[in-house]
Amino acid sequence: MPSPTRRGFLQQSAAGFGWLALQALAGKSFAQHHQARAKNIIFCFMDGGPSHVDTFDPKPMLKQHEGKPIGESAVTKRSQSSANRVWLGSPWEFRQRGESGLWVSDLFPRIAAVADHLCVVRSMVGELPLHGQQNLLLHTGRILGQAPSLGAWVSYGLGTENRNLPGYVVLNNDWVPNGGLENFGSSFLPASHQATMLRPNGVPVDNIVAADGGRIQRRKLDLLAAQDADFAARSSDAKAIEGAIANYETAFLMQSAVPDIADISREPEHIQKLYGLDSTDEHQKLYSLQALRARRLIESGVRFVEITCPSFDGNNSPWDQHGQLKQLHEKNARITEQSVAALIIDLEQRGLLDETIVLWAGEMGRTPHTPSVSPTAGRDHHVNGYSLFMAGGGFKGGMTYGETDEFGNAVVRDPVDIHDIHATILHQLGLQHERLTYRFGGRDMRLTDVHGRVINELLS
């Protein structure tokens, strides 16, 4: 008897439901190319662009030349700049931290305490000093988006370790970044790889508890799957329908897993305090909650977890300080940095840091100059040189890579773009960025497109 066709199997085998769910949810979606150092990622997205010259890239010359015009030679299209702007020194002191002597400013006292775990890249170069385009570049590798996010590619490449949970989760803090939900989408990849969003307030996911009981819902879901599978058998785009069916199954299975993971009440008091859940600041408490949930999700087998920052007023990107730099960068630091440091500490003490990459990054840096020096001065958009860091997952700790000039205005050594970071992260997950592809539009598409290199100097 000849083997059944794929579409025939869809029609004949329990409406194709169990088989599709198994294919989409159980085990790997894509063969790993080499031995992996890491299994999962927690991406702490610092939306708006933290200032590199106020965090990890000390520039004493800024203070010495504060108030002096930057001149024509410092003007660049990759920055909001003009010759009559003036240099602005950092309001925070930089100190060497840990045994490694890594430079971290006083803005981040708790992150400074885990400096020996940080692999800081000081020579990031972007494309456009615009939030939407840089957010999409950071997440999808393209300033126009229209491509899967990093999280979707990781989910596609590795699948999920827990069939009751999705491979990609975004712990949102009631704020959608510039560039929109496309930052978290799967684009042309199957829909089962797009992000599942968990909110901080109230019920983490809508309809997570069945209104009509599990048995009735199961029967409804089976009927819907049968109808969709029949349609898929006659459709020219069966993959999209299969992805939807797999999402139904994921949602059904999540009903038992998500409420338990989202509930942190059984976490020991000292762990809750470590993350900052005892804070009186509402925004910090929400971020702390999501950070602790991130660890629980990783522990439960989710491959990629992203934590977004809360916006103070719901209108502006959190770290986008065009004015009030000192006041508002300190507020952002207070909200996020304790929890970021707690993640590194908590993962290490649980033996999970070696296999988990913690990525801390914004979409851009801030200008080392300003229109005028004043107590309310701020910094503008800057992609001509900025910083990010990785910790864990086989990245070297206590080191810096790359260099900007003496004012932090432009990269002068070892430039890095986001494709290089993506390629290096995929490498640590056992995936070669040139070989992790998906056929679409007549070509083999990949996260790094025609760019990207693995930066071996960052790896232990």
PASE-375581 format. One record per residue (C-alpha): x, y, z; residue number from 1; residue in three letters; chain. Coordinates in Angstrom, 3 decimals. Each point is the difference from the previous one (the first is absolute). Layout:
PASE-375581
[r [X; Y; Z]; NUM; ALA; A]
...
//
This chain:
PASE-375581
[r [0.000; 0.000; 0.000]; 1; MET; A]
[r [1.532; 3.377; -0.957]; 2; PRO; A]
[r [0.862; 2.475; 2.720]; 3; SER; A]
[r [-2.772; 2.591; 0.520]; 4; PRO; A]
[r [0.619; 3.498; -1.248]; 5; THR; A]
[r [0.427; 2.773; 2.529]; 6; ARG; A]
[r [-3.386; 1.442; -0.884]; 7; ARG; A]
[r [-1.588; -3.433; 0.095]; 8; GLY; A]
[r [1.384; -0.541; 3.439]; 9; PHE; A]
[r [-1.469; 3.351; 1.056]; 10; LEU; A]
[r [-3.413; -1.184; -1.119]; 11; GLN; A]
[r [0.129; -3.475; 1.480]; 12; GLN; A]
[r [1.899; 0.200; 3.293]; 13; SER; A]
[r [-2.178; 1.572; 2.713]; 14; ALA; A]
[r [-0.466; 2.978; -2.278]; 15; ALA; A]
[r [3.757; 0.290; 0.010]; 16; GLY; A]
[r [-0.231; 1.685; 3.388]; 17; PHE; A]
[r [2.209; -2.206; 2.155]; 18; GLY; A]
[r [2.628; -0.398; -2.718]; 19; TRP; A]
[r [0.239; 3.726; -0.656]; 20; LEU; A]
[r [0.201; 0.762; 3.689]; 21; ALA; A]
[r [2.787; -2.544; 0.375]; 22; LEU; A]
[r [1.926; 1.435; -2.941]; 23; GLN; A]
[r [-0.377; 3.591; 1.174]; 24; ALA; A]
[r [0.418; -0.454; 3.713]; 25; LEU; A]
[r [1.991; -3.087; 0.896]; 26; ALA; A]
[r [3.751; 0.114; -0.350]; 27; GLY; A]
[r [2.126; 2.026; -2.389]; 28; LYS; A]
[r [-1.222; 1.746; -3.096]; 29; SER; A]
[r [3.433; 0.199; -1.599]; 30; PHE; A]
[r [3.092; -2.157; 0.450]; 31; ALA; A]
[r [2.765; 1.638; 2.016]; 32; GLN; A]
[r [3.170; 0.450; -1.996]; 33; HIS; A]
[r [2.575; -0.399; 2.774]; 34; HIS; A]
[r [0.327; -0.454; 3.741]; 35; GLN; A]
[r [-1.973; 2.709; 1.781]; 36; ALA; A]
[r [1.318; 1.988; 2.958]; 37; ARG; A]
[r [-3.391; 1.476; 0.859]; 38; ALA; A]
[r [-3.604; -1.224; -0.052]; 39; LYS; A]
[r [-2.029; 3.174; 0.483]; 40; ASN; A]
[r [0.032; 3.797; 0.076]; 41; ILE; A]
[r [-1.405; 2.719; 2.227]; 42; ILE; A]
[r [0.016; 3.301; -1.894]; 43; PHE; A]
[r [-0.283; 3.071; 2.244]; 44; CYS; A]
[r [-1.072; 2.576; -2.581]; 45; PHE; A]
[r [0.877; 3.551; 1.086]; 46; MET; A]
[r [-2.419; 1.796; -2.316]; 47; ASP; A]
[r [0.941; 3.561; -0.969]; 48; GLY; A]
[r [3.774; -0.244; 0.176]; 49; GLY; A]
[r [2.041; 0.223; 3.229]; 50; PRO; A]
[r [2.964; 2.340; -0.218]; 51; SER; A]
[r [3.225; -1.901; -0.635]; 52; HIS; A]
[r [2.156; 2.852; 1.357]; 53; VAL; A]
[r [-1.944; -0.111; 3.276]; 54; ASP; A]
[r [0.028; -3.772; 0.529]; 55; THR; A]
[r [2.863; -2.139; -1.401]; 56; PHE; A]
[r [2.183; 2.311; -2.114]; 57; ASP; A]
[r [1.802; 2.590; 2.175]; 58; PRO; A]
[r [1.128; 3.172; -1.759]; 59; LYS; A]
[r [1.864; 2.443; 2.306]; 60; PRO; A]
[r [0.571; 2.320; -2.976]; 61; MET; A]
[r [-3.702; 0.831; -0.037]; 62; LEU; A]
[r [0.290; 1.590; 3.424]; 63; LYS; A]
[r [3.183; 1.831; -0.935]; 64; GLN; A]
[r [-1.590; 1.474; -3.137]; 65; HIS; A]
[r [-3.520; 0.418; 1.347]; 66; GLU; A]
[r [-1.746; 2.992; -1.560]; 67; GLY; A]
[r [2.407; 0.262; -2.941]; 68; LYS; A]
[r [-1.407; -0.314; -3.565]; 69; PRO; A]
[r [0.494; -3.409; -1.575]; 70; ILE; A]
[r [0.939; 1.461; -3.429]; 71; GLY; A]
[r [-0.647; -1.253; -3.523]; 72; GLU; A]
[r [2.304; -3.009; 0.339]; 73; SER; A]
[r [-2.301; -1.549; 2.630]; 74; ALA; A]
[r [-3.188; 0.353; -2.047]; 75; VAL; A]
[r [-1.422; -3.275; -1.349]; 76; THR; A]
[r [-3.201; -1.182; -1.659]; 77; LYS; A]
[r [-0.124; -2.823; 2.532]; 78; ARG; A]
[r [-0.666; 2.476; 2.785]; 79; SER; A]
[r [-2.169; 2.989; 0.754]; 80; GLN; A]
[r [2.881; 2.424; -0.406]; 81; SER; A]
[r [1.089; 3.406; -1.228]; 82; SER; A]
[r [3.265; 1.899; 0.330]; 83; ALA; A]
[r [-1.309; 2.459; 2.581]; 84; ASN; A]
[r [-1.042; -2.636; 2.525]; 85; ARG; A]
[r [2.204; -0.317; 3.098]; 86; VAL; A]
[r [1.617; -2.905; 1.823]; 87; TRP; A]
[r [-1.753; -1.222; 3.151]; 88; LEU; A]
[r [1.843; -1.883; 2.730]; 89; GLY; A]
[r [-1.548; -2.836; 1.949]; 90; SER; A]
[r [-1.702; 0.873; 3.294]; 91; PRO; A]
[r [1.085; -3.402; 1.370]; 92; TRP; A]
[r [3.432; -1.174; 1.056]; 93; GLU; A]
[r [1.525; -3.079; -1.621]; 94; PHE; A]
[r [1.866; -2.564; 2.079]; 95; ARG; A]
[r [1.786; -3.260; -0.709]; 96; GLN; A]
[r [-2.035; -2.896; 1.343]; 97; ARG; A]
[r [0.628; -3.554; 1.116]; 98; GLY; A]
[r [3.174; -1.981; -0.500]; 99; GLU; A]
[r [-0.040; 0.813; -3.710]; 100; SER; A]
[r [0.052; 3.770; 0.529]; 101; GLY; A]
[r [-2.855; 0.514; -2.458]; 102; LEU; A]
[r [-1.058; 3.649; -0.211]; 103; TRP; A]
[r [-3.621; 0.564; 1.056]; 104; VAL; A]
[r [-1.522; 3.320; 1.077]; 105; SER; A]
[r [-1.692; 0.720; 3.321]; 106; ASP; A]
[r [-3.299; 0.041; -1.892]; 107; LEU; A]
[r [0.036; -3.814; 0.263]; 108; PHE; A]
[r [1.205; -0.990; 3.501]; 109; PRO; A]
[r [-1.619; -3.442; -0.063]; 110; ARG; A]
[r [1.042; -0.859; -3.542]; 111; ILE; A]
[r [3.474; 1.190; 1.018]; 112; ALA; A]
[r [-0.052; -2.712; 2.691]; 113; ALA; A]
[r [-0.235; -2.707; -2.700]; 114; VAL; A]
[r [2.572; 1.655; -2.293]; 115; ALA; A]
[r [2.125; -3.126; -0.208]; 116; ASP; A]
[r [-2.828; -1.722; -1.895]; 117; HIS; A]
[r [-0.453; 2.762; -2.580]; 118; LEU; A]
[r [1.257; -0.154; -3.570]; 119; CYS; A]
[r [-0.343; 3.624; -1.124]; 120; VAL; A]
[r [0.120; 0.985; -3.666]; 121; VAL; A]
[r [0.845; 3.719; -0.244]; 122; ARG; A]
[r [0.119; 0.282; -3.781]; 123; SER; A]
[r [-3.535; -0.565; -1.234]; 124; MET; A]
[r [-0.922; 1.844; -3.205]; 125; VAL; A]
[r [-3.593; 0.407; -1.189]; 126; GLY; A]
[r [-1.566; 1.303; -3.183]; 127; GLU; A]
[r [-2.455; 2.806; 0.786]; 128; LEU; A]
[r [-0.476; 2.113; 3.170]; 129; PRO; A]
[r [-3.738; -0.765; 0.061]; 130; LEU; A]
[r [-1.700; -2.144; 2.631]; 131; HIS; A]
[r [-2.308; -1.986; -2.252]; 132; GLY; A]
[r [2.645; -0.914; -2.542]; 133; GLN; A]
[r [2.625; -0.838; 2.615]; 134; GLN; A]
[r [-2.454; -2.090; 2.042]; 135; ASN; A]
[r [-0.859; -2.024; -3.077]; 136; LEU; A]
[r [3.700; -0.312; -0.855]; 137; LEU; A]
[r [0.768; -1.232; 3.514]; 138; LEU; A]
[r [-2.832; -2.516; -0.025]; 139; HIS; A]
[r [-0.238; -1.123; -3.638]; 140; THR; A]
[r [3.321; 1.005; -1.573]; 141; GLY; A]
[r [-1.745; 2.379; -2.414]; 142; ARG; A]
[r [-0.920; 3.654; 0.465]; 143; ILE; A]
[r [-3.244; -0.567; -1.892]; 144; LEU; A]
[r [-0.947; -3.090; 1.944]; 145; GLY; A]
[r [-2.156; -2.312; -2.130]; 146; GLN; A]
[r [2.077; -2.880; 1.334]; 147; ALA; A]
[r [-0.083; -2.355; 3.009]; 148; PRO; A]
[r [1.378; 1.213; 3.306]; 149; SER; A]
[r [3.050; -1.508; 1.672]; 150; LEU; A]
[r [-2.307; -1.785; 2.451]; 151; GLY; A]
[r [-2.014; -1.534; -2.835]; 152; ALA; A]
[r [3.176; -1.249; -1.724]; 153; TRP; A]
[r [1.217; -1.567; 3.262]; 154; VAL; A]
[r [-3.378; -1.682; 0.484]; 155; SER; A]
[r [0.068; -1.249; -3.595]; 156; TYR; A]
[r [3.570; -1.191; 0.299]; 157; GLY; A]
[r [-0.238; -1.776; 3.337]; 158; LEU; A]
[r [-3.672; -0.592; 0.711]; 159; GLY; A]
[r [-1.214; -0.066; 3.585]; 160; THR; A]
[r [1.125; -2.281; 2.808]; 161; GLU; A]
[r [-3.465; 0.083; 1.556]; 162; ASN; A]
[r [-3.011; -0.899; -2.164]; 163; ARG; A]
[r [-2.275; 1.821; 2.478]; 164; ASN; A]
[r [1.692; 3.318; -0.735]; 165; LEU; A]
[r [0.942; 2.007; -3.098]; 166; PRO; A]
[r [3.617; 0.362; -1.070]; 167; GLY; A]
[r [-0.084; 3.812; 0.043]; 168; TYR; A]
[r [-1.551; 2.183; 2.703]; 169; VAL; A]
[r [-0.018; 3.784; 0.386]; 170; VAL; A]
[r [-0.564; 1.265; 3.537]; 171; LEU; A]
[r [-1.536; 3.301; -0.923]; 172; ASN; A]
[r [-0.242; 2.951; 2.370]; 173; ASN; A]
[r [-3.072; 1.676; -1.508]; 174; ASP; A]
[r [2.045; 1.662; -2.719]; 175; TRP; A]
[r [0.422; -0.813; -3.690]; 176; VAL; A]
[r [3.326; 1.357; -1.310]; 177; PRO; A]
[r [0.402; 2.071; -3.142]; 178; ASN; A]
[r [-0.148; -2.327; -2.974]; 179; GLY; A]
[r [-3.038; -1.690; 1.522]; 180; GLY; A]
[r [-0.770; -3.649; 0.581]; 181; LEU; A]
[r [2.044; -0.871; -3.077]; 182; GLU; A]
[r [2.976; 0.091; 2.404]; 183; ASN; A]
[r [-1.374; -3.235; 1.485]; 184; PHE; A]
[r [-1.545; -1.605; -3.088]; 185; GLY; A]
[r [0.754; -3.117; -2.034]; 186; SER; A]
[r [-0.628; 1.578; -3.440]; 187; SER; A]
[r [0.447; -2.737; -2.613]; 188; PHE; A]
[r [0.934; -2.662; 2.568]; 189; LEU; A]
[r [-2.886; -2.169; 1.259]; 190; PRO; A]
[r [-2.291; 1.905; 2.362]; 191; ALA; A]
[r [0.847; -2.404; 2.837]; 192; SER; A]
[r [3.348; 1.805; 0.346]; 193; HIS; A]
[r [-1.329; 3.504; 0.669]; 194; GLN; A]
[r [0.189; 1.369; 3.551]; 195; ALA; A]
[r [-2.585; -0.778; 2.632]; 196; THR; A]
[r [-0.550; 3.141; 2.082]; 197; MET; A]
[r [-0.357; -0.100; 3.797]; 198; LEU; A]
[r [-1.098; 3.217; 1.697]; 199; ARG; A]
[r [1.079; 1.018; 3.519]; 200; PRO; A]
[r [-3.379; 1.123; 1.366]; 201; ASN; A]
[r [-2.997; -2.221; 0.570]; 202; GLY; A]
[r [-0.434; -3.194; -2.022]; 203; VAL; A]
[r [3.280; -0.537; -1.913]; 204; PRO; A]
[r [-1.716; -1.308; -3.158]; 205; VAL; A]
[r [-3.603; 0.515; -1.108]; 206; ASP; A]
[r [-2.283; -3.037; 0.217]; 207; ASN; A]
[r [2.687; -2.084; 1.692]; 208; ILE; A]
[r [-2.727; -1.741; 2.025]; 209; VAL; A]
[r [-2.611; -1.894; -2.025]; 210; ALA; A]
[r [-3.473; 1.514; 0.438]; 211; ALA; A]
[r [-1.840; -3.219; -0.855]; 212; ASP; A]
[r [2.186; -2.676; 1.525]; 213; GLY; A]
[r [2.868; -1.977; -1.480]; 214; GLY; A]
[r [-2.009; -2.836; -1.592]; 215; ARG; A]
[r [-2.354; 2.242; -1.939]; 216; ILE; A]
[r [2.881; 2.202; -1.076]; 217; GLN; A]
[r [1.934; -3.067; -1.145]; 218; ARG; A]
[r [-2.920; -1.096; -2.187]; 219; ARG; A]
[r [-0.341; 3.483; -1.476]; 220; LYS; A]
[r [3.714; 0.111; -0.698]; 221; LEU; A]
[r [-0.041; -3.412; -1.697]; 222; ASP; A]
[r [-2.868; 1.102; -2.225]; 223; LEU; A]
[r [1.802; 3.212; -0.927]; 224; LEU; A]
[r [3.198; -1.929; -0.699]; 225; ALA; A]
[r [-1.896; -2.444; -2.244]; 226; ALA; A]
[r [-1.499; 2.838; -1.996]; 227; GLN; A]
[r [3.335; 1.783; -0.337]; 228; ASP; A]
[r [1.818; -3.198; -0.955]; 229; ALA; A]
[r [-2.571; -0.691; -2.713]; 230; ASP; A]
[r [0.501; 3.537; -1.282]; 231; PHE; A]
[r [3.793; -0.447; 0.162]; 232; ALA; A]
[r [-0.245; -3.117; -2.153]; 233; ALA; A]
[r [-1.623; 2.085; -2.742]; 234; ARG; A]
[r [2.024; 3.179; 0.504]; 235; SER; A]
[r [3.101; 1.249; -1.766]; 236; SER; A]
[r [1.258; 1.388; 3.326]; 237; ASP; A]
[r [-0.337; -2.981; 2.307]; 238; ALA; A]
[r [2.920; 1.125; 2.198]; 239; LYS; A]
[r [-1.842; 3.103; 1.224]; 240; ALA; A]
[r [-3.034; -2.080; 0.946]; 241; ILE; A]
[r [2.145; -2.616; 1.710]; 242; GLU; A]
[r [1.651; 2.787; 2.000]; 243; GLY; A]
[r [-3.406; 1.211; 1.149]; 244; ALA; A]
[r [-1.009; -3.524; 1.047]; 245; ILE; A]
[r [3.259; -0.359; 1.956]; 246; ALA; A]
[r [-0.761; 3.325; 1.724]; 247; ASN; A]
[r [-3.413; -1.307; 1.082]; 248; TYR; A]
[r [1.666; -2.983; 1.609]; 249; GLU; A]
[r [2.629; 2.159; 1.671]; 250; THR; A]
[r [-2.702; 2.256; 1.430]; 251; ALA; A]
[r [-1.904; -3.023; 1.322]; 252; PHE; A]
[r [3.078; -1.438; 1.699]; 253; LEU; A]
[r [1.014; 3.410; 1.399]; 254; MET; A]
[r [-3.133; 0.053; 2.151]; 255; GLN; A]
[r [1.615; -2.386; 2.454]; 256; SER; A]
[r [3.533; 1.425; -0.099]; 257; ALA; A]
[r [-0.208; 3.803; -0.238]; 258; VAL; A]
[r [-2.010; 0.794; 3.158]; 259; PRO; A]
[r [2.438; -2.039; 2.081]; 260; ASP; A]
[r [3.114; 1.609; -1.528]; 261; ILE; A]
[r [-1.471; 3.518; 0.198]; 262; ALA; A]
[r [-0.808; -0.418; 3.705]; 263; ASP; A]
[r [3.188; 0.849; 1.898]; 264; ILE; A]
[r [-1.614; -0.131; 3.458]; 265; SER; A]
[r [1.765; -3.254; 0.854]; 266; ARG; A]
[r [3.425; 1.468; -0.734]; 267; GLU; A]
[r [2.028; 0.451; 3.216]; 268; PRO; A]
[r [-0.127; 3.474; 1.505]; 269; GLU; A]
[r [3.753; 0.515; -0.455]; 270; HIS; A]
[r [-0.329; -0.700; -3.738]; 271; ILE; A]
[r [-2.889; 2.439; -0.335]; 272; GLN; A]
[r [2.086; 2.650; 1.779]; 273; LYS; A]
[r [3.017; -0.809; -2.160]; 274; LEU; A]
[r [-2.015; 0.957; -3.080]; 275; TYR; A]
[r [-1.489; 3.102; 1.661]; 276; GLY; A]
[r [-3.589; -1.094; 0.571]; 277; LEU; A]
[r [0.039; 1.779; 3.353]; 278; ASP; A]
[r [0.510; 3.363; -1.748]; 279; SER; A]
[r [-2.446; 2.833; 0.598]; 280; THR; A]
[r [0.451; 1.129; -3.627]; 281; ASP; A]
[r [-2.910; -1.367; -2.056]; 282; GLU; A]
[r [2.018; -0.251; -3.213]; 283; HIS; A]
[r [2.870; -1.789; 1.720]; 284; GLN; A]
[r [-2.353; -2.532; 1.573]; 285; LYS; A]
[r [-1.512; -0.803; -3.405]; 286; LEU; A]
[r [3.413; -0.374; -1.632]; 287; TYR; A]
[r [1.215; -2.139; 2.921]; 288; SER; A]
[r [-3.030; -2.254; -0.367]; 289; LEU; A]
[r [0.649; -0.509; -3.702]; 290; GLN; A]
[r [3.715; -0.634; 0.573]; 291; ALA; A]
[r [-0.760; -2.706; 2.565]; 292; LEU; A]
[r [-2.533; -1.512; -2.391]; 293; ARG; A]
[r [2.722; -0.020; -2.667]; 294; ALA; A]
[r [2.160; -2.248; 2.142]; 295; ARG; A]
[r [-2.980; -2.286; 0.674]; 296; ARG; A]
[r [-0.788; -0.228; -3.718]; 297; LEU; A]
[r [3.595; -0.858; -0.898]; 298; ILE; A]
[r [0.053; -2.557; 2.792]; 299; GLU; A]
[r [-3.165; -1.517; -1.483]; 300; SER; A]
[r [1.499; -0.401; -3.463]; 301; GLY; A]
[r [-0.912; 3.166; -1.929]; 302; VAL; A]
[r [2.783; 0.762; -2.485]; 303; ARG; A]
[r [-0.229; 3.778; -0.336]; 304; PHE; A]
[r [-1.427; 2.482; 2.498]; 305; VAL; A]
[r [0.005; 3.757; -0.538]; 306; GLU; A]
[r [-0.774; 2.568; 2.696]; 307; ILE; A]
[r [-1.078; 3.460; -1.120]; 308; THR; A]
[r [0.335; 3.201; 2.051]; 309; CYS; A]
[r [-3.016; 1.900; 1.345]; 310; PRO; A]
[r [-0.607; 3.517; -1.349]; 311; SER; A]
[r [-0.481; 2.714; 2.614]; 312; PHE; A]
[r [-2.829; 1.748; -1.823]; 313; ASP; A]
[r [-1.017; -2.515; -2.654]; 314; GLY; A]
[r [1.119; 2.365; -2.776]; 315; ASN; A]
[r [3.796; 0.024; -0.086]; 316; ASN; A]
[r [2.629; -2.716; -0.291]; 317; SER; A]
[r [1.257; -0.661; 3.555]; 318; PRO; A]
[r [3.722; 0.808; -0.467]; 319; TRP; A]
[r [-0.536; 2.836; -2.515]; 320; ASP; A]
[r [1.337; 2.894; 2.071]; 321; GLN; A]
[r [0.231; 3.070; -2.245]; 322; HIS; A]
[r [-0.248; 2.029; 3.207]; 323; GLY; A]
[r [0.293; -0.704; 3.730]; 324; GLN; A]
[r [2.752; -2.558; -0.648]; 325; LEU; A]
[r [1.087; -0.392; 3.611]; 326; LYS; A]
[r [-3.460; -0.197; 1.509]; 327; GLN; A]
[r [-1.526; -2.357; -2.572]; 328; LEU; A]
[r [2.972; -2.287; -0.653]; 329; HIS; A]
[r [0.180; -0.489; 3.771]; 330; GLU; A]
[r [-3.708; -0.843; 0.029]; 331; LYS; A]
[r [0.473; -2.585; -2.752]; 332; ASN; A]
[r [3.006; -1.440; 1.795]; 333; ALA; A]
[r [-1.967; -0.244; 3.239]; 334; ARG; A]
[r [-2.807; -1.843; -1.798]; 335; ILE; A]
[r [2.126; -2.538; -1.876]; 336; THR; A]
[r [3.570; -0.503; 1.163]; 337; GLU; A]
[r [-0.671; -1.830; 3.280]; 338; GLN; A]
[r [-2.051; -2.607; -1.837]; 339; SER; A]
[r [2.549; -0.393; -2.801]; 340; VAL; A]
[r [2.751; -0.609; 2.561]; 341; ALA; A]
[r [-2.331; -2.340; 1.906]; 342; ALA; A]
[r [-0.541; -2.093; -3.124]; 343; LEU; A]
[r [3.747; -0.512; -0.381]; 344; ILE; A]
[r [0.433; -0.840; 3.699]; 345; ILE; A]
[r [-3.048; -2.266; 0.157]; 346; ASP; A]
[r [0.854; -1.883; -3.183]; 347; LEU; A]
[r [3.553; -0.541; 1.214]; 348; GLU; A]
[r [-1.016; -1.354; 3.396]; 349; GLN; A]
[r [-2.421; -2.416; -1.709]; 350; ARG; A]
[r [2.665; -1.215; -2.417]; 351; GLY; A]
[r [-1.855; 1.490; -2.972]; 352; LEU; A]
[r [2.236; 2.922; -0.980]; 353; LEU; A]
[r [2.414; -2.149; -2.004]; 354; ASP; A]
[r [-2.855; -1.072; -2.274]; 355; GLU; A]
[r [-1.959; 3.269; -0.052]; 356; THR; A]
[r [1.011; 3.140; -1.889]; 357; ILE; A]
[r [-1.090; 3.241; 1.656]; 358; VAL; A]
[r [-0.023; 2.722; -2.652]; 359; LEU; A]
[r [-0.303; 3.654; 1.100]; 360; TRP; A]
[r [-0.447; 2.444; -2.862]; 361; ALA; A]
[r [-1.827; 3.059; -1.217]; 362; GLY; A]
[r [-0.475; 0.863; -3.637]; 363; GLU; A]
[r [2.507; 2.895; 0.114]; 364; MET; A]
[r [2.205; 2.137; 2.217]; 365; GLY; A]
[r [-0.189; 3.706; 0.837]; 366; ARG; A]
[r [1.965; 2.934; -1.352]; 367; THR; A]
[r [3.067; 1.046; 2.017]; 368; PRO; A]
[r [-1.084; 3.566; -0.807]; 369; HIS; A]
[r [-3.081; 2.154; 0.580]; 370; THR; A]
[r [-1.427; 3.333; -1.222]; 371; PRO; A]
[r [1.083; 1.725; 3.239]; 372; SER; A]
[r [1.329; -0.951; 3.418]; 373; VAL; A]
[r [-2.522; 0.425; 2.818]; 374; SER; A]
[r [-1.354; -1.968; 2.999]; 375; PRO; A]
[r [-2.823; -1.250; -2.266]; 376; THR; A]
[r [2.204; -0.913; -2.972]; 377; ALA; A]
[r [-0.591; -3.240; -1.837]; 378; GLY; A]
[r [1.535; -2.088; -2.738]; 379; ARG; A]
[r [-1.434; -0.756; -3.433]; 380; ASP; A]
[r [0.007; -3.000; -2.369]; 381; HIS; A]
[r [3.362; -1.541; -0.863]; 382; HIS; A]
[r [0.851; -3.163; -1.959]; 383; VAL; A]
[r [3.575; 0.883; -0.967]; 384; ASN; A]
[r [1.354; -1.888; 2.999]; 385; GLY; A]
[r [-1.766; -1.487; 3.033]; 386; TYR; A]
[r [0.137; -2.880; 2.485]; 387; SER; A]
[r [-1.793; -3.197; 0.986]; 388; LEU; A]
[r [0.932; -3.053; 2.064]; 389; PHE; A]
[r [-0.468; -3.752; 0.205]; 390; MET; A]
[r [0.438; -2.183; 3.093]; 391; ALA; A]
[r [0.084; -3.783; 0.345]; 392; GLY; A]
[r [-0.464; -2.487; -2.820]; 393; GLY; A]
[r [3.714; -0.358; -0.727]; 394; GLY; A]
[r [0.754; 3.725; -0.366]; 395; PHE; A]
[r [3.167; 1.228; 1.708]; 396; LYS; A]
[r [-0.673; 1.953; 3.170]; 397; GLY; A]
[r [1.697; 3.165; 1.187]; 398; GLY; A]
[r [1.105; 1.142; -3.449]; 399; MET; A]
[r [-0.613; 2.755; -2.538]; 400; THR; A]
[r [0.226; -0.205; -3.764]; 401; TYR; A]
[r [0.399; 2.860; -2.449]; 402; GLY; A]
[r [0.658; 3.661; 0.605]; 403; GLU; A]
[r [-1.481; 3.402; -0.730]; 404; THR; A]
[r [2.025; 3.200; -0.329]; 405; ASP; A]
[r [0.983; 2.141; 2.985]; 406; GLU; A]
[r [-3.422; 1.691; 0.003]; 407; PHE; A]
[r [-2.088; -3.120; -0.610]; 408; GLY; A]
[r [-1.168; 1.495; -3.274]; 409; ASN; A]
[r [1.094; -2.683; -2.508]; 410; ALA; A]
[r [1.412; -3.520; -0.069]; 411; VAL; A]
[r [3.743; -0.086; -0.597]; 412; VAL; A]
[r [0.769; -3.690; 0.591]; 413; ARG; A]
[r [-1.812; -3.301; -0.702]; 414; ASP; A]
[r [-3.383; 1.257; -1.247]; 415; PRO; A]
[r [-2.916; -2.365; 0.624]; 416; VAL; A]
[r [-3.489; 0.027; -1.466]; 417; ASP; A]
[r [-3.087; -1.829; 1.212]; 418; ILE; A]
[r [0.447; -2.760; -2.597]; 419; HIS; A]
[r [3.297; -0.891; 1.678]; 420; ASP; A]
[r [-1.727; -0.200; 3.388]; 421; ILE; A]
[r [-2.787; -2.141; -1.470]; 422; HIS; A]
[r [2.528; -2.305; -1.689]; 423; ALA; A]
[r [1.977; -0.399; 3.233]; 424; THR; A]
[r [-3.096; -0.726; 2.103]; 425; ILE; A]
[r [-1.220; -2.613; -2.494]; 426; LEU; A]
[r [3.489; -1.542; 0.038]; 427; HIS; A]
[r [-0.201; -0.423; 3.768]; 428; GLN; A]
[r [-3.354; -1.730; -0.451]; 429; LEU; A]
[r [1.565; -2.512; -2.372]; 430; GLY; A]
[r [-1.293; 1.655; -3.180]; 431; LEU; A]
[r [2.027; 1.361; -2.908]; 432; GLN; A]
[r [-1.639; 3.199; -1.145]; 433; HIS; A]
[r [0.721; -0.725; -3.687]; 434; GLU; A]
[r [-1.762; -3.371; 0.228]; 435; ARG; A]
[r [-3.031; 0.938; 2.093]; 436; LEU; A]
[r [-2.232; 0.794; -2.971]; 437; THR; A]
[r [-3.627; -0.054; -1.147]; 438; TYR; A]
[r [-1.107; -0.047; -3.616]; 439; ARG; A]
[r [-2.141; 3.038; -0.770]; 440; PHE; A]
[r [-0.498; 2.214; -3.027]; 441; GLY; A]
[r [2.209; -2.189; -2.149]; 442; GLY; A]
[r [3.088; 0.131; 2.217]; 443; ARG; A]
[r [1.369; -1.445; 3.220]; 444; ASP; A]
[r [-0.622; 2.683; 2.590]; 445; MET; A]
[r [2.001; 0.326; 3.218]; 446; ARG; A]
[r [0.151; 2.240; 3.056]; 447; LEU; A]
[r [3.305; 1.580; -1.002]; 448; THR; A]
[r [-0.944; 0.323; -3.709]; 449; ASP; A]
[r [3.339; 0.364; -1.871]; 450; VAL; A]
[r [1.839; 1.411; 3.036]; 451; HIS; A]
[r [1.359; -1.158; 3.344]; 452; GLY; A]
[r [3.079; -1.648; 1.443]; 453; ARG; A]
[r [0.625; -1.930; 3.203]; 454; VAL; A]
[r [2.149; 2.113; 2.352]; 455; ILE; A]
[r [2.163; -2.741; 1.504]; 456; ASN; A]
[r [1.851; 2.464; 2.240]; 457; GLU; A]
[r [-3.151; 0.263; 2.129]; 458; LEU; A]
[r [-0.186; -3.731; 0.678]; 459; LEU; A]
[r [1.636; -2.045; 2.727]; 460; SER; A]
//
